[in-house]
């Protein structure tokens, strides 16, 4: 058998515009956010997410495809409407922080349904943090008690500041009560948030943090069935933003709280596997957030009701975020172009393109 060796450094044809795909790197994403301002980005992302949730029936939907290991999880999150297909690759490895790595990393692709060609390749580690916070605050806008000003943040890791900023941008929250078992995480959060004009109280326990809070956000990283909130900690009228339970066997909320609360979810088929409600019977009633946004279902019914957003993150939120970034790129936001698509002169002659790159064709 002959081994044919092709010299890819030979005079290859110059890629056409069809072969070039916009790529938003981490540096590009940081420039985009800092140029626009993070408050505006969070509000814009929430608007894109709300617009897509309002047309929820138009999307293909499936629970994320997950590969679990003792160390963490790697997931693919796909969805599509009639015009675009999007997916996100994302991991969740709580042990990573102890080894100097991010707990969550991600990238995503938006593609044309008509051609299958990618329209955008983007980092999504930063973008996931932004869209998660935007989704939480969007739910809080509809579910939190009217006039809420105080939020307890249980877990002060990578998501903490994004949640605080999103809730202020969309609901007016400006007072924070922070607690984390890792005091260095709280130090970090206070250092970052104090410069952003929040009123901040450092708390010595979860019990202290929830005192006087109208919104409680739980966002811890350990992959285990934990009880961050017990039933006696949660009084009437509170909104719980439960975002830490996001895979099988990982929860934060005592089941008795769930039984007292009106529970709102993104996609029940996924949340019953991964969310807080994995602790309840499979037929326990929940309301889908898109139904609240469209007026098909009620949100908060009265001032004393406990509402709970059991958020695990869903692919449509990532689709919305990629759609937002794609629109920003088309408007001239920072990005580069990657030569990702083979583009032979004759679409049938992919091999010939390869040979001509060697200079022998």
C-alpha positions in Angstrom: 0.0 0.0 0.0 1.3 3.4 -0.9 1.3 6.1 1.8 0.3 9.4 0.2 1.7 12.4 2.1 0.1 15.7 1.5 1.9 19.0 2.3 -0.6 21.2 4.0 1.9 24.1 4.0 2.1 24.0 0.2 0.3 26.6 -1.9 -3.2 25.9 -0.8 -6.1 27.9 -2.2 -7.2 30.9 -0.2 -10.3 30.2 1.8 -13.5 31.8 0.4 -15.9 33.7 2.5 -18.1 30.6 2.8 -15.2 28.7 4.6 -14.8 31.4 7.3 -16.7 31.2 10.5 -16.8 33.9 13.2 -15.0 32.8 16.4 -15.5 34.6 19.7 -12.6 33.8 22.0 -12.4 34.5 25.8 -10.5 37.7 25.1 -13.2 38.7 22.5 -16.0 38.0 24.9 -14.4 40.0 27.6 -14.0 42.9 25.2 -17.6 42.6 24.1 -18.9 42.7 27.7 -16.6 45.5 28.8 -17.4 47.6 25.8 -21.1 47.3 26.2 -21.2 47.2 30.0 -22.1 44.2 32.0 -25.4 45.5 33.2 -26.5 46.1 29.6 -25.3 42.7 28.5 -27.3 41.0 31.3 -30.4 42.9 30.4 -30.0 42.2 26.7 -29.4 38.5 27.4 -32.5 38.3 29.6 -34.5 40.0 26.8 -33.2 37.4 24.2 -34.0 34.5 26.6 -37.5 35.9 27.3 -38.2 36.3 23.6 -37.2 32.7 22.9 -39.1 31.3 26.0 -42.2 33.1 24.7 -41.9 30.9 21.5 -41.1 27.8 23.4 -43.2 25.4 21.3 -41.2 26.3 18.2 -38.0 24.5 19.5 -36.8 21.0 19.4 -36.3 20.0 23.0 -34.5 17.1 24.8 -32.7 16.7 28.1 -29.0 17.2 27.8 -26.8 14.3 26.8 -24.7 13.7 29.9 -21.6 11.5 30.6 -21.2 11.1 34.3 -18.1 10.1 36.2 -17.2 10.1 39.9 -15.2 13.3 39.3 -18.0 15.2 37.4 -20.0 15.4 34.3 -19.6 16.3 30.6 -22.7 17.3 28.7 -24.0 18.3 25.3 -27.0 20.6 25.2 -28.7 20.8 21.8 -31.8 22.6 20.5 -33.1 24.1 17.2 -35.8 26.1 15.7 -36.8 26.4 12.1 -33.8 28.6 11.2 -30.9 27.8 13.5 -29.4 24.8 15.4 -27.3 25.4 18.6 -25.4 23.3 21.0 -23.2 23.8 24.0 -20.4 21.5 25.3 -20.1 22.0 29.0 -18.5 20.2 32.0 -19.1 20.3 35.7 -16.2 19.1 37.9 -16.4 20.4 41.5 -13.0 19.0 42.4 -11.4 21.2 39.7 -11.2 24.3 41.9 -9.0 22.5 44.4 -6.6 21.8 41.5 -6.5 25.3 40.0 -9.0 24.6 37.2 -12.5 26.1 36.5 -15.4 24.0 37.8 -17.4 24.8 34.6 -16.0 25.3 31.1 -17.9 25.5 27.9 -18.0 26.3 24.2 -20.9 26.5 21.8 -21.9 26.5 18.1 -24.7 28.2 16.2 -25.5 26.8 12.8 -27.8 27.3 9.9 -30.6 24.7 9.6 -30.9 25.5 5.9 -27.3 24.5 5.0 -25.8 22.9 8.1 -23.0 25.4 8.0 -21.8 26.8 11.3 -22.6 30.5 11.8 -20.7 31.1 15.0 -18.2 29.3 17.3 -17.9 30.9 20.7 -16.4 30.4 24.1 -19.2 29.8 26.6 -17.5 29.7 30.0 -18.0 33.4 30.5 -21.2 33.4 28.4 -22.7 30.6 30.5 -22.1 32.6 33.7 -23.8 35.6 32.1 -26.8 33.6 30.7 -27.3 31.7 34.0 -27.5 34.9 35.9 -29.7 36.5 33.3 -32.1 33.5 33.5 -32.2 33.6 37.3 -33.0 37.3 37.3 -35.6 36.9 34.6 -37.4 34.3 36.7 -36.9 36.6 39.8 -38.6 39.5 37.9 -41.7 37.4 37.6 -41.6 35.4 40.9 -39.8 37.4 43.6 -41.9 39.5 46.0 -42.7 43.0 44.9 -40.1 45.5 46.0 -37.5 43.0 47.1 -34.2 44.6 48.0 -32.3 41.9 50.0 -30.8 38.7 48.6 -28.9 36.0 50.5 -26.2 34.3 48.5 -25.3 30.9 49.8 -22.2 29.9 47.9 -19.9 32.7 46.8 -18.0 31.1 44.0 -17.7 31.9 40.3 -21.5 32.7 39.8 -21.9 35.0 42.8 -21.1 38.4 41.3 -23.0 37.6 38.1 -26.1 36.7 40.1 -25.9 39.9 42.2 -25.5 42.1 39.1 -28.3 40.4 37.2 -30.8 40.7 40.0 -30.0 44.3 40.5 -30.3 45.0 36.8 -33.7 43.3 36.5 -35.3 43.4 39.9 -33.6 46.2 41.9 -31.9 44.0 44.5 -29.1 46.1 46.1 -28.4 44.5 49.5 -26.6 41.2 49.8 -26.0 38.8 52.6 -23.1 36.5 51.8 -22.1 33.1 53.2 -19.8 30.4 52.0 -18.1 27.6 54.0 -14.9 28.8 52.2 -14.2 32.2 53.7 -11.8 33.0 50.9 -14.7 32.8 48.4 -16.6 35.3 50.5 -13.5 37.5 50.7 -13.3 37.4 46.9 -17.0 38.2 46.4 -16.9 41.1 48.9 -13.8 42.5 47.2 -15.5 42.4 43.8 -18.9 43.6 44.8 -18.0 46.3 47.2 -16.6 48.3 44.3 -20.0 48.0 42.5 -22.0 49.9 45.2 -23.8 47.0 46.8 -24.6 47.0 50.5 -23.0 43.8 51.8 -23.2 41.8 55.0 -20.7 39.0 55.7 -22.6 36.2 57.4 -21.2 33.4 59.6 -23.8 30.8 58.7 -26.6 30.0 56.3 -29.1 30.7 59.1 -27.7 34.2 59.5 -27.5 34.9 55.8 -31.2 34.2 55.2 -32.4 36.5 58.0 -34.4 39.3 56.4 -33.7 38.1 52.9 -36.6 38.3 50.4 -34.6 36.3 47.8 -32.4 33.3 48.6 -29.9 32.1 46.0 -28.3 28.7 46.6 -25.2 28.1 44.4 -22.9 25.5 45.9 -20.6 23.2 43.9 -20.2 19.9 45.7 -21.6 17.0 43.7 -23.7 15.5 46.5 -27.2 15.5 48.1 -26.7 18.4 50.5 -29.1 20.3 52.7 -28.1 23.9 52.4 -31.6 25.1 53.3 -33.7 23.4 56.0 -37.4 23.9 56.3 -37.2 26.2 59.4 -35.0 28.7 57.5 -37.6 29.6 55.0 -40.5 31.9 55.9 -43.5 33.0 54.0 -43.1 35.2 51.0 -39.6 34.2 50.1 -38.4 33.5 46.5 -35.7 30.8 46.3 -33.4 30.9 43.3 -32.0 27.3 43.4 -29.2 27.0 40.9 -26.7 24.6 42.5 -28.6 21.4 42.1 -27.9 20.6 38.4 -27.1 16.9 38.0 -28.4 13.5 39.4 -27.5 13.1 43.1 -26.7 16.9 43.6 -29.3 18.9 45.6 -29.3 21.7 48.1 -32.9 22.2 49.3 -34.7 20.1 51.9 -37.7 18.3 50.4 -40.1 19.8 53.0 -39.4 23.2 51.5 -40.2 21.9 48.0 -43.5 20.6 49.3 -44.4 24.0 50.7 -43.4 26.0 47.6 -44.8 26.8 44.2 -42.1 25.3 42.0 -41.1 26.7 38.6 -38.8 24.9 36.1 -37.3 25.3 32.7 -37.9 21.8 31.1 -39.5 19.3 33.5 -38.1 16.2 31.6 -34.6 17.5 32.4 -35.3 19.0 35.9 -36.8 15.8 37.2 -33.5 14.1 36.5 -31.1 16.8 37.6 -32.9 19.4 39.7 -34.2 19.7 43.3 -37.4 18.0 42.3 -35.5 14.7 41.7 -36.2 14.3 45.5 -40.0 14.3 44.9 -42.5 12.0 43.3 -42.4 12.1 39.5 -45.9 13.6 39.3 -45.3 16.4 41.8 -46.8 19.5 40.1 -44.5 22.1 38.7 -45.0 25.1 36.4 -42.8 25.7 33.3 -41.3 29.2 33.3 -42.2 29.8 29.6 -45.9 29.5 30.6 -45.5 32.3 33.2 -43.7 34.5 30.6 -46.5 34.1 28.1 -49.3 34.4 30.7 -50.5 30.8 30.2 -49.8 30.2 33.9 -49.7 32.3 37.0 -46.4 33.3 38.7 -46.5 34.5 42.3 -50.0 34.3 43.5 -49.8 36.3 46.8 -47.4 38.0 49.1 -47.0 35.0 51.5 -46.4 32.4 48.8 -43.0 30.7 48.7 -41.8 30.5 45.1 -38.8 28.3 44.0 -37.1 28.4 40.7 -35.5 25.0 40.3 -33.0 26.0 37.6 -30.7 23.4 36.0 -29.9 25.4 32.8 -31.5 24.4 29.5 -30.3 24.4 25.9 -32.7 27.2 24.8 -31.0 29.6 27.2 -27.7 28.8 25.5 -29.3 29.1 22.0 -30.5 32.6 23.1 -27.0 33.5 24.3 -25.4 32.3 21.1 -28.0 34.2 19.0 -27.3 37.4 21.0 -23.5 37.0 20.4 -24.0 36.3 16.7 -26.1 39.5 16.4 -23.3 41.4 18.2 -20.7 39.9 15.9 -22.7 40.9 12.8 -22.8 44.4 14.3 -19.0 44.5 14.5 -18.3 43.2 18.0 -14.8 41.7 18.6 -14.2 38.3 16.9 -11.9 36.6 14.5 -12.5 34.4 11.5 -11.6 30.7 11.4 -11.1 28.6 8.2 -13.4 25.8 9.4 -15.3 24.6 6.3 -13.7 22.8 3.3 -14.7 24.8 0.2 -13.6 23.1 -3.0 -14.3 24.8 -6.4 -16.4 21.7 -7.2 -18.4 20.5 -4.2 -18.0 16.9 -5.5 -14.2 17.1 -5.6 -13.0 17.3 -2.0 -10.2 14.9 -2.8 -9.0 17.1 -5.7 -8.8 20.1 -3.4 -6.6 18.1 -1.1 -4.3 17.0 -3.9 -4.1 20.5 -5.4 -3.0 21.8 -1.9 0.0 19.4 -2.4 0.7 21.0 -5.8 0.2 17.7 -7.7 -3.3 18.1 -8.9 
